[in-house]
Amino acid sequence: MRISSLNALPAGATELGVVYASVEGVNEHSFEECLHELIEKADKLGATALVALQLAQSQFQWNQRTSLLATAIREAGAEAAHTIGSPAAHTDGSRR
């Protein structure tokens, strides 16, 4: 899996669209929960990577949220088995 905050599109990559996810809370689990949701949405588009990842956390007393925004891309020559949502794609061994 490749996730980058850089906005450079690799040579031969196809831009699939912008994906957005938002979850309640600003804590040690909210980023991972939000990232999981973002990856699921990108996977549905057939993405193999996310670029230009942006994090926004609002900590208003009545509405604490963690949000992520990124551009989903399909890299040239990327195989379906290595999409960002597949277990093989995660370097930490987790299944998302």
N, C-alpha and C positions, 0 to 999 in steps of 0.2 A: 504494500500500500504506500502511496506517496501523497502526502498532504503538505502543502507549502503555503506560507504567507506571502511568498513572492508572486507577482502578477504576470510573470513571463510565461507565455505559452510555448511548450517544447515544440521543436520542429516536427511537422507532420501531425500534430494533435488536432482533434476536432473539439470545438467548444460545444457543449450540449445544453448549457443554460446555467442560470444562477439557482442555487438551492439555499434555503433558509430554514433554520430550526430554532425553537425557543422553548425553554422549560422554566417552571417555577423554581425559585431559589437561587441564592448565591452562596455556595458552600463547596466543600471539597469534592462532592459528587456531581454537582450540577454541570460542570464542564464535560465530564465523561458521558453523562446522560444526554446532553445536548449534541455532542459529537456523534454518539451512536445514532441519534435521530437523523442527523445530517447525512451520515453515511448511508442509512437506509434509503433516504430520498434520492441520493445520487446514484445508488445502485439500481434503482428502478429506471433511471435514465440510461443505464448501461455504461456508467462512468468507470474509469480505471484510476482516476486521480482527482484530487481537489486542489485548486490553486487559488491564490488571493484570499486565503482564509482570514476572516475578521471576527473578533470577539467583542461583544458589547454586554456589559453587566449593569443593570439598573438596581439601585439599592434603596429606592423609595420605600418608606416604611410600609405602605399598603400594597406594594406590588414589586417584590424582589424577583428579578428574572435574569437568566443567562441566555444569550442569543448568539448564534453563529451564522455567518453568511459566507459563501464561497462559490467559485465557478467550477462546475463539474465538467470534466474533459475526458475524452477517450484518447489515450496516447497511441501513436502509430505502432502497429505490431503487437499491441497488448492482447493477450489471450483472455478468454472469458474466465478461466480458472483463477486469474489474478485480479479480478475486480476488487474494488475497495471493500466490499462487504463480505467477501469470502473468507473463511477461516484461515486459509493458506496465506492470505494477504497481510494478516496482522502479525507483526514481529513479536508481540508479547504473548502469542499463543492463545489469546482469547477468541471466543466466538461471539461476534456481535450480530 
